[in-house]
């Protein structure tokens, strides 16, 4: 018996059999209560979409790409459906804090859910996969982009051109109400070819690949690294680190369960401020340098911890071609080339995320003092 999921981005999505059983499972249903963009809805009110619909959308994209490439195996679609099943509360918003406390990122937890390990020992996903003849370990590797047995499938789910990103860019743009994210994925899929373990574009693929690079950079600048989104997420991180009752089971919670826990802990006042959108305000903004960061940290050392946030946007870890993902391969005039070598637009954008700002925000209590102190720099 099949089901129809009405997706506002992709239209009706039909699921049955294994896919239906995975969607109905406990840990997949949990994704209904994990916001795709964490606290970005405090800036973009429509950004209330969740990891649930994105995962369904990624599965749909994987079916579409598989059909265009002539891939008969359902492993890419299964892996795409499961690729975010281990996301912690508020998605990427708290990933640094969780990693610092428990040494885990969401890909690690995704593997645990698919394998039924660690805090996810009660996961039914392994049984569902085995029931339909699939190896949970192999699916986990494809879902996290690390499969040596199925490298092409890993690339389809997580690569320079992948179904995960094509779905989330289009979906996030729609729900944030920003005028970008218009990616002609059907044209792209119909112009991609497989060479070895790589997805390679032909010459007519270049404009669509360029549109993905442009959309990616615009979405990071406009939405993902929006200063107020970052402030809210940093404040939530502070609230969690202030809480004395830390437990690795926190990573299994929904957004609502997580906030409820913090509201009844040591960080209740800070959490209420976030929920009421009483956020820290920007007290200083300037170009990032190591020297300026060091100077500012020295000037602020007499203020209490969690009275201010020193943030670098884009973050220092967000650098290089692996982050911009401008290394897609294309056939151009008889040779296979990196997109940067044949697209002046891609080349021009390659250094866009290297321009970093240093932003200091402060609580209402300390704002005037910090602003006055730093504006003299």
C-alpha positions as a Markdown table, in Angstrom:
| # | Residue | x | y | z |
|---|---|---|---|---|
| 1 | Unk | 0.0 | 0.0 | 0.0 |
| 2 | Unk | 1.5 | 3.3 | -1.0 |
| 3 | Unk | 1.2 | 6.8 | 0.6 |
| 4 | Unk | 1.4 | 10.3 | -0.9 |
| 5 | Unk | 3.3 | 13.0 | 0.9 |
| 6 | Unk | 2.3 | 16.4 | -0.4 |
| 7 | Unk | 5.6 | 18.3 | -0.6 |
| 8 | Unk | 5.3 | 22.1 | -1.1 |
| 9 | Unk | 8.7 | 22.1 | -3.0 |
| 10 | Unk | 8.5 | 19.0 | -5.2 |
| 11 | Unk | 4.7 | 18.2 | -5.3 |
| 12 | Unk | 3.2 | 14.8 | -4.5 |
| 13 | Unk | 5.9 | 12.3 | -3.4 |
| 14 | Unk | 4.8 | 8.6 | -3.5 |
| 15 | Unk | 6.3 | 6.2 | -1.0 |
| 16 | Unk | 5.7 | 2.5 | -0.3 |
| 17 | Unk | 7.4 | -0.6 | 1.0 |
| 18 | Unk | 10.7 | 0.1 | 2.7 |
| 19 | Unk | 10.4 | 3.8 | 2.3 |
| 20 | Unk | 7.0 | 3.9 | 3.9 |
| 21 | Unk | 8.3 | 1.8 | 6.9 |
| 22 | Unk | 11.3 | 4.0 | 7.4 |
| 23 | Unk | 9.2 | 7.2 | 7.3 |
| 24 | Unk | 6.8 | 5.6 | 9.9 |
| 25 | Unk | 9.6 | 4.7 | 12.2 |
| 26 | Unk | 10.1 | 6.5 | 15.5 |
| 27 | Unk | 13.4 | 8.2 | 14.8 |
| 28 | Unk | 12.4 | 9.4 | 11.4 |
| 29 | Unk | 9.1 | 10.8 | 12.8 |
| 30 | Unk | 11.3 | 12.6 | 15.3 |
| 31 | Unk | 12.6 | 14.7 | 12.4 |
| 32 | Unk | 9.2 | 16.4 | 12.2 |
| 33 | Unk | 10.2 | 18.3 | 15.4 |
| 34 | Unk | 13.8 | 19.3 | 14.4 |
| 35 | Unk | 13.8 | 22.6 | 12.5 |
| 36 | Unk | 15.8 | 22.6 | 9.4 |
| 37 | Unk | 17.4 | 26.0 | 10.1 |
| 38 | Unk | 17.5 | 26.0 | 13.9 |
| 39 | Unk | 16.5 | 29.5 | 15.2 |
| 40 | Unk | 16.6 | 31.2 | 11.8 |
| 41 | Unk | 12.8 | 31.6 | 12.1 |
| 42 | Unk | 13.5 | 34.4 | 14.6 |
| 43 | Unk | 14.7 | 36.4 | 11.5 |
| 44 | Unk | 12.8 | 34.6 | 8.7 |
| 45 | Unk | 9.4 | 33.8 | 10.1 |
| 46 | Unk | 8.6 | 31.2 | 7.5 |
| 47 | Unk | 11.6 | 29.1 | 8.3 |
| 48 | Unk | 9.7 | 26.6 | 10.3 |
| 49 | Unk | 10.3 | 23.7 | 7.9 |
| 50 | Unk | 11.9 | 20.6 | 9.3 |
| 51 | Unk | 14.4 | 17.9 | 8.7 |
| 52 | Unk | 11.5 | 15.6 | 8.0 |
| 53 | Unk | 10.4 | 17.2 | 4.8 |
| 54 | Unk | 13.9 | 17.9 | 3.7 |
| 55 | Unk | 14.8 | 14.2 | 4.0 |
| 56 | Unk | 11.7 | 13.2 | 2.0 |
| 57 | Unk | 12.7 | 15.9 | -0.6 |
| 58 | Unk | 16.3 | 14.5 | -0.8 |
| 59 | Unk | 14.9 | 11.0 | -1.4 |
| 60 | Unk | 12.7 | 12.4 | -4.2 |
| 61 | Unk | 15.8 | 14.1 | -5.7 |
| 62 | Unk | 17.7 | 10.9 | -5.5 |
| 63 | Unk | 15.0 | 9.0 | -7.4 |
| 64 | Unk | 15.0 | 11.7 | -10.1 |
| 65 | Unk | 18.8 | 11.7 | -10.4 |
| 66 | Unk | 18.9 | 7.9 | -10.4 |
| 67 | Unk | 16.4 | 7.8 | -13.2 |
| 68 | Unk | 18.3 | 10.3 | -15.3 |
| 69 | Unk | 21.6 | 8.4 | -14.8 |
| 70 | Unk | 20.0 | 5.0 | -15.5 |
| 71 | Unk | 20.8 | 3.8 | -11.9 |
| 72 | Unk | 18.3 | 1.0 | -11.1 |
| 73 | Unk | 19.5 | 0.5 | -7.5 |
| 74 | Unk | 17.4 | 2.1 | -4.7 |
| 75 | Unk | 20.4 | 2.5 | -2.4 |
| 76 | Unk | 20.9 | 6.2 | -3.3 |
| 77 | Unk | 17.3 | 7.0 | -2.5 |
| 78 | Unk | 17.3 | 5.0 | 0.8 |
| 79 | Unk | 20.5 | 6.7 | 1.9 |
| 80 | Unk | 19.2 | 10.2 | 0.9 |
| 81 | Unk | 16.1 | 9.5 | 3.0 |
| 82 | Unk | 18.2 | 8.6 | 6.0 |
| 83 | Unk | 21.1 | 11.0 | 5.6 |
| 84 | Unk | 19.9 | 13.4 | 8.3 |
| 85 | Unk | 18.2 | 11.0 | 10.7 |
| 86 | Unk | 20.8 | 11.6 | 13.4 |
| 87 | Unk | 20.5 | 15.4 | 13.5 |
| 88 | Unk | 20.6 | 16.9 | 17.0 |
| 89 | Unk | 18.1 | 19.5 | 18.3 |
| 90 | Unk | 18.1 | 22.7 | 16.3 |
| 91 | Unk | 20.1 | 21.1 | 13.5 |
| 92 | Unk | 23.5 | 22.8 | 12.9 |
| 93 | Unk | 22.8 | 25.5 | 15.5 |
| 94 | Unk | 24.2 | 23.5 | 18.4 |
| 95 | Unk | 26.5 | 21.1 | 16.5 |
| 96 | Unk | 29.7 | 22.8 | 17.8 |
| 97 | Unk | 28.5 | 22.5 | 21.5 |
| 98 | Unk | 27.5 | 18.9 | 21.1 |
| 99 | Unk | 30.8 | 18.1 | 19.4 |
| 100 | Unk | 32.7 | 19.8 | 22.2 |
| 101 | Unk | 30.8 | 17.9 | 24.9 |
| 102 | Unk | 30.4 | 14.4 | 23.3 |
| 103 | Unk | 32.8 | 14.3 | 20.3 |
| 104 | Unk | 29.9 | 13.6 | 17.9 |
| 105 | Unk | 28.6 | 15.4 | 14.8 |
| 106 | Unk | 25.3 | 14.6 | 13.2 |
| 107 | Unk | 26.9 | 12.1 | 10.7 |
| 108 | Unk | 28.1 | 10.0 | 13.6 |
| 109 | Unk | 24.6 | 9.9 | 15.1 |
| 110 | Unk | 23.1 | 9.1 | 11.7 |
| 111 | Unk | 25.3 | 6.1 | 11.5 |
| 112 | Unk | 24.3 | 5.1 | 15.0 |
| 113 | Unk | 20.6 | 5.3 | 14.2 |
| 114 | Unk | 21.0 | 3.3 | 11.0 |
| 115 | Unk | 23.1 | 0.7 | 12.8 |
| 116 | Unk | 21.1 | 0.7 | 16.0 |
| 117 | Unk | 24.1 | 1.6 | 18.1 |
| 118 | Unk | 24.9 | 3.8 | 21.2 |
| 119 | Unk | 22.0 | 5.8 | 22.4 |
| 120 | Unk | 20.0 | 4.6 | 19.4 |
| 121 | Unk | 20.1 | 0.9 | 20.4 |
| 122 | Unk | 16.3 | 0.8 | 20.2 |
| 123 | Unk | 16.3 | 2.0 | 16.5 |
| 124 | Unk | 14.1 | -0.2 | 14.2 |
| 125 | Unk | 16.0 | 1.1 | 11.1 |
| 126 | Unk | 18.4 | -1.9 | 10.9 |
| 127 | Unk | 15.6 | -4.4 | 11.0 |
| 128 | Unk | 13.7 | -2.6 | 8.3 |
| 129 | Unk | 16.7 | -2.5 | 6.0 |
| 130 | Unk | 17.6 | -6.1 | 6.6 |
| 131 | Unk | 13.9 | -7.1 | 6.0 |
| 132 | Unk | 14.3 | -5.8 | 2.5 |
| 133 | Unk | 17.7 | -7.3 | 1.9 |
| 134 | Unk | 19.9 | -4.2 | 2.6 |
| 135 | Unk | 23.0 | -4.1 | 4.7 |
| 136 | Unk | 22.7 | -1.3 | 7.4 |
| 137 | Unk | 26.4 | -0.7 | 7.4 |
| 138 | Unk | 26.6 | -0.2 | 3.7 |
| 139 | Unk | 23.6 | 2.2 | 3.8 |
| 140 | Unk | 25.1 | 4.1 | 6.7 |
| 141 | Unk | 28.3 | 4.7 | 4.7 |
| 142 | Unk | 26.4 | 5.9 | 1.6 |
| 143 | Unk | 24.2 | 8.2 | 3.7 |
| 144 | Unk | 27.3 | 9.9 | 5.3 |
| 145 | Unk | 29.2 | 10.1 | 2.0 |
| 146 | Unk | 31.9 | 7.7 | 2.9 |
| 147 | Unk | 31.2 | 4.5 | 1.0 |
| 148 | Unk | 34.1 | 2.7 | -0.6 |
| 149 | Unk | 31.8 | 0.0 | -2.0 |
| 150 | Unk | 29.4 | 2.5 | -3.6 |
| 151 | Unk | 31.4 | 5.7 | -4.2 |
| 152 | Unk | 29.1 | 6.9 | -6.9 |
| 153 | Unk | 26.1 | 6.6 | -4.7 |
| 154 | Unk | 28.0 | 8.5 | -1.9 |
| 155 | Unk | 28.7 | 11.3 | -4.5 |
| 156 | Unk | 25.0 | 11.4 | -5.4 |
| 157 | Unk | 24.1 | 12.0 | -1.8 |
| 158 | Unk | 27.1 | 14.1 | -0.7 |
| 159 | Unk | 29.4 | 15.5 | -3.4 |
| 160 | Unk | 30.1 | 18.7 | -5.5 |
| 161 | Unk | 26.6 | 18.2 | -7.1 |
| 162 | Unk | 24.3 | 16.3 | -4.7 |
| 163 | Unk | 20.7 | 15.7 | -4.0 |
| 164 | Unk | 20.9 | 16.9 | -0.4 |
| 165 | Unk | 22.1 | 20.3 | -1.4 |
| 166 | Unk | 19.8 | 20.7 | -4.4 |
| 167 | Unk | 16.8 | 20.1 | -2.1 |
| 168 | Unk | 17.8 | 22.2 | 0.8 |
| 169 | Unk | 18.8 | 25.2 | -1.2 |
| 170 | Unk | 15.5 | 25.3 | -3.0 |
| 171 | Unk | 13.5 | 24.5 | 0.2 |
| 172 | Unk | 15.3 | 27.0 | 2.4 |
| 173 | Unk | 15.0 | 29.8 | -0.1 |
| 174 | Unk | 11.2 | 29.1 | -0.4 |
| 175 | Unk | 10.5 | 29.0 | 3.3 |
| 176 | Unk | 12.7 | 32.0 | 4.1 |
| 177 | Unk | 11.0 | 34.0 | 1.5 |
| 178 | Unk | 14.2 | 35.0 | -0.3 |
| 179 | Unk | 14.3 | 35.4 | -4.1 |
| 180 | Unk | 17.0 | 32.8 | -4.8 |
| 181 | Unk | 17.2 | 29.1 | -5.0 |
| 182 | Unk | 15.8 | 28.8 | -8.6 |
| 183 | Unk | 17.8 | 25.7 | -9.6 |
| 184 | Unk | 16.8 | 23.9 | -12.8 |
| 185 | Unk | 17.6 | 20.5 | -11.4 |
| 186 | Unk | 15.8 | 18.6 | -14.2 |
| 187 | Unk | 18.0 | 20.2 | -16.8 |
| 188 | Unk | 21.1 | 19.5 | -14.6 |
| 189 | Unk | 20.2 | 15.9 | -14.0 |
| 190 | Unk | 19.6 | 15.3 | -17.7 |
| 191 | Unk | 23.0 | 16.7 | -18.6 |
| 192 | Unk | 25.1 | 14.8 | -16.1 |
| 193 | Unk | 27.0 | 11.7 | -17.0 |
| 194 | Unk | 28.9 | 9.1 | -14.9 |
| 195 | Unk | 32.6 | 8.7 | -15.4 |
| 196 | Unk | 34.1 | 6.2 | -13.0 |
| 197 | Unk | 32.8 | 7.3 | -9.6 |
| 198 | Unk | 32.3 | 10.9 | -10.6 |
| 199 | Unk | 29.2 | 12.9 | -11.7 |
| 200 | Unk | 30.5 | 15.0 | -14.6 |
| 201 | Unk | 28.7 | 17.8 | -16.4 |
| 202 | Unk | 28.8 | 18.4 | -20.1 |
| 203 | Unk | 29.3 | 21.8 | -21.6 |
| 204 | Unk | 25.5 | 22.6 | -21.5 |
| 205 | Unk | 25.6 | 21.8 | -17.7 |
| 206 | Unk | 27.8 | 24.8 | -16.9 |
| 207 | Unk | 25.1 | 27.5 | -16.5 |
| 208 | Unk | 23.1 | 25.3 | -14.1 |
| 209 | Unk | 26.2 | 24.4 | -12.1 |
| 210 | Unk | 27.0 | 28.2 | -11.9 |
| 211 | Unk | 23.5 | 28.8 | -10.6 |
| 212 | Unk | 24.0 | 26.3 | -7.8 |
| 213 | Unk | 27.3 | 28.0 | -6.8 |
| 214 | Unk | 25.6 | 31.4 | -6.9 |
| 215 | Unk | 22.6 | 30.2 | -4.9 |
| 216 | Unk | 24.9 | 28.5 | -2.3 |
| 217 | Unk | 26.9 | 31.7 | -1.7 |
| 218 | Unk | 23.9 | 33.9 | -1.6 |
| 219 | Unk | 22.1 | 31.6 | 0.9 |
| 220 | Unk | 25.1 | 31.5 | 3.2 |
| 221 | Unk | 25.5 | 35.3 | 3.1 |
| 222 | Unk | 21.8 | 36.1 | 3.4 |
| 223 | Unk | 20.4 | 33.3 | 5.6 |
| 224 | Unk | 22.7 | 30.7 | 7.1 |
| 225 | Unk | 25.3 | 33.3 | 8.3 |
| 226 | Unk | 22.8 | 36.1 | 9.0 |
| 227 | Unk | 24.2 | 37.9 | 12.1 |
| 228 | Unk | 21.0 | 37.7 | 14.1 |
| 229 | Unk | 20.6 | 34.0 | 13.3 |
| 230 | Unk | 24.1 | 33.5 | 14.6 |
| 231 | Unk | 23.5 | 35.5 | 17.7 |
| 232 | Unk | 20.4 | 33.5 | 18.6 |
| 233 | Unk | 22.2 | 30.2 | 18.0 |
| 234 | Unk | 25.3 | 31.3 | 20.1 |
| 235 | Unk | 22.9 | 32.4 | 22.9 |
| 236 | Unk | 21.3 | 28.9 | 22.8 |
| 237 | Unk | 24.8 | 27.4 | 22.9 |
| 238 | Unk | 25.6 | 29.4 | 26.0 |
| 239 | Unk | 22.3 | 28.3 | 27.6 |
| 240 | Unk | 23.1 | 24.7 | 27.0 |
| 241 | Unk | 26.7 | 25.0 | 28.4 |
| 242 | Unk | 25.3 | 26.7 | 31.5 |
| 243 | Unk | 23.0 | 23.8 | 32.2 |
| 244 | Unk | 24.4 | 21.4 | 34.8 |
| 245 | Unk | 22.3 | 18.4 | 33.6 |
| 246 | Unk | 24.2 | 17.5 | 30.4 |
| 247 | Unk | 23.6 | 14.0 | 29.1 |
| 248 | Unk | 24.4 | 12.4 | 25.7 |
| 249 | Unk | 20.7 | 11.5 | 25.4 |
| 250 | Unk | 20.1 | 15.3 | 24.8 |
| 251 | Unk | 21.1 | 14.5 | 21.2 |
| 252 | Unk | 18.0 | 12.3 | 20.8 |
| 253 | Unk | 15.6 | 15.1 | 21.9 |
| 254 | Unk | 13.3 | 17.1 | 19.7 |
| 255 | Unk | 13.7 | 20.9 | 19.7 |
| 256 | Unk | 10.7 | 21.2 | 22.0 |
| 257 | Unk | 12.0 | 18.7 | 24.5 |
| 258 | Unk | 15.4 | 20.4 | 24.5 |
| 259 | Unk | 14.0 | 23.8 | 25.2 |
| 260 | Unk | 11.7 | 22.5 | 27.9 |
| 261 | Unk | 14.8 | 21.0 | 29.6 |
| 262 | Unk | 16.7 | 24.2 | 29.5 |
| 263 | Unk | 13.7 | 26.2 | 30.7 |
| 264 | Unk | 13.7 | 24.2 | 33.8 |
| 265 | Unk | 17.5 | 24.4 | 34.4 |
| 266 | Unk | 20.1 | 27.0 | 35.3 |
| 267 | Unk | 19.7 | 28.7 | 32.0 |
| 268 | Unk | 16.0 | 29.4 | 32.1 |
| 269 | Unk | 16.3 | 33.2 | 32.0 |
| 270 | Unk | 18.6 | 33.1 | 28.9 |
| 271 | Unk | 16.2 | 30.6 | 27.2 |
| 272 | Unk | 13.2 | 32.9 | 27.8 |
| 273 | Unk | 15.1 | 35.8 | 26.3 |
| 274 | Unk | 15.7 | 33.7 | 23.1 |
| 275 | Unk | 12.1 | 32.5 | 22.9 |
| 276 | Unk | 10.9 | 36.1 | 23.3 |
| 277 | Unk | 13.4 | 37.3 | 20.8 |
| 278 | Unk | 15.2 | 39.5 | 23.3 |
| 279 | Unk | 18.5 | 38.9 | 21.7 |
| 280 | Unk | 22.0 | 40.4 | 22.2 |
| 281 | Unk | 22.5 | 43.4 | 20.0 |
| 282 | Unk | 25.5 | 44.2 | 17.7 |
| 283 | Unk | 27.9 | 46.5 | 19.6 |
| 284 | Unk | 30.8 | 46.4 | 17.1 |
| 285 | Unk | 31.4 | 45.3 | 13.6 |
| 286 | Unk | 34.7 | 45.4 | 11.7 |
| 287 | Unk | 37.0 | 43.4 | 9.3 |
| 288 | Unk | 38.4 | 40.3 | 10.9 |
| 289 | Unk | 42.1 | 39.9 | 11.6 |
| 290 | Unk | 43.8 | 37.8 | 14.2 |
| 291 | Unk | 45.2 | 40.9 | 15.8 |
| 292 | Unk | 41.8 | 42.7 | 16.0 |
| 293 | Unk | 40.2 | 39.6 | 17.5 |
| 294 | Unk | 43.0 | 39.3 | 20.1 |
| 295 | Unk | 42.7 | 43.0 | 21.0 |
| 296 | Unk | 38.9 | 42.8 | 21.4 |
| 297 | Unk | 39.1 | 39.7 | 23.6 |
| 298 | Unk | 41.7 | 41.5 | 25.8 |
| 299 | Unk | 39.4 | 44.5 | 26.1 |
| 300 | Unk | 36.4 | 42.4 | 27.1 |
| 301 | Unk | 38.2 | 40.2 | 29.6 |
| 302 | Unk | 36.7 | 42.1 | 32.6 |
| 303 | Unk | 33.1 | 41.4 | 31.5 |
| 304 | Unk | 31.3 | 38.3 | 32.7 |
| 305 | Unk | 31.2 | 35.2 | 30.5 |
| 306 | Unk | 28.0 | 35.1 | 28.4 |
| 307 | Unk | 27.5 | 38.8 | 28.5 |
| 308 | Unk | 28.8 | 39.1 | 25.0 |
| 309 | Unk | 29.5 | 37.1 | 21.9 |
| 310 | Unk | 32.6 | 37.5 | 19.6 |
| 311 | Unk | 31.7 | 36.0 | 16.3 |
| 312 | Unk | 33.5 | 35.7 | 13.0 |
| 313 | Unk | 31.3 | 35.5 | 9.9 |
| 314 | Unk | 31.8 | 33.4 | 7.9 |
| 315 | Unk | 33.4 | 31.2 | 10.6 |
| 316 | Unk | 37.1 | 30.4 | 10.2 |
| 317 | Unk | 36.3 | 26.7 | 9.5 |
| 318 | Unk | 34.2 | 27.8 | 6.6 |
| 319 | Unk | 36.9 | 28.2 | 4.0 |
| 320 | Unk | 38.4 | 26.6 | 0.9 |
| 321 | Unk | 36.8 | 24.9 | -2.1 |
| 322 | Unk | 35.5 | 22.0 | 0.0 |
| 323 | Unk | 33.1 | 24.6 | 1.6 |
| 324 | Unk | 32.2 | 26.6 | -1.4 |
| 325 | Unk | 31.9 | 23.3 | -3.3 |
| 326 | Unk | 33.1 | 24.9 | -6.6 |
| 327 | Unk | 35.1 | 21.8 | -7.7 |
| 328 | Unk | 32.5 | 20.1 | -9.9 |
| 329 | Unk | 33.9 | 18.5 | -13.1 |
| 330 | Unk | 32.7 | 19.3 | -16.6 |
| 331 | Unk | 33.6 | 18.3 | -20.1 |
| 332 | Unk | 34.7 | 21.5 | -22.0 |
| 333 | Unk | 36.0 | 21.6 | -25.5 |
| 334 | Unk | 37.1 | 18.0 | -25.5 |
| 335 | Unk | 38.7 | 17.9 | -22.0 |
| 336 | Unk | 37.5 | 17.3 | -18.5 |
| 337 | Unk | 38.0 | 20.4 | -16.4 |
| 338 | Unk | 37.2 | 21.8 | -13.0 |
| 339 | Unk | 34.3 | 24.3 | -13.2 |
| 340 | Unk | 36.6 | 27.0 | -12.0 |
| 341 | Unk | 38.8 | 26.6 | -15.0 |
| 342 | Unk | 36.0 | 27.2 | -17.5 |
| 343 | Unk | 33.7 | 29.5 | -15.7 |
| 344 | Unk | 34.8 | 33.1 | -15.0 |
| 345 | Unk | 31.7 | 33.4 | -12.8 |
| 346 | Unk | 32.7 | 30.4 | -10.7 |
| 347 | Unk | 36.3 | 31.6 | -10.4 |
| 348 | Unk | 35.2 | 35.1 | -9.4 |
| 349 | Unk | 33.0 | 33.6 | -6.6 |
| 350 | Unk | 35.7 | 31.2 | -5.4 |
| 351 | Unk | 37.1 | 33.7 | -2.8 |
| 352 | Unk | 33.7 | 35.3 | -1.8 |
| 353 | Unk | 33.5 | 33.6 | 1.5 |
| 354 | Unk | 37.1 | 34.5 | 2.5 |
| 355 | Unk | 36.0 | 38.1 | 3.4 |
| 356 | Unk | 35.3 | 37.7 | 7.1 |
| 357 | Unk | 33.7 | 40.1 | 9.5 |
| 358 | Unk | 34.3 | 40.4 | 13.2 |
| 359 | Unk | 31.0 | 41.0 | 15.1 |
| 360 | Unk | 30.6 | 41.6 | 18.8 |
| 361 | Unk | 27.1 | 41.5 | 20.3 |
| 362 | Unk | 26.2 | 42.1 | 23.9 |
| 363 | Unk | 23.4 | 41.6 | 26.4 |
| 364 | Unk | 21.1 | 44.5 | 27.3 |
| 365 | Unk | 22.9 | 44.8 | 30.6 |
| 366 | Unk | 26.4 | 45.3 | 29.1 |
| 367 | Unk | 25.6 | 46.7 | 25.6 |
| 368 | Unk | 26.3 | 50.4 | 26.3 |
| 369 | Unk | 29.6 | 49.7 | 28.1 |
| 370 | Unk | 30.8 | 47.3 | 25.4 |
| 371 | Unk | 29.8 | 49.5 | 22.5 |
| 372 | Unk | 31.5 | 52.5 | 24.0 |
| 373 | Unk | 34.6 | 50.5 | 24.8 |
| 374 | Unk | 34.9 | 49.0 | 21.3 |
| 375 | Unk | 33.9 | 51.9 | 19.2 |
| 376 | Unk | 37.2 | 53.6 | 20.2 |
| 377 | Unk | 39.2 | 50.9 | 18.4 |
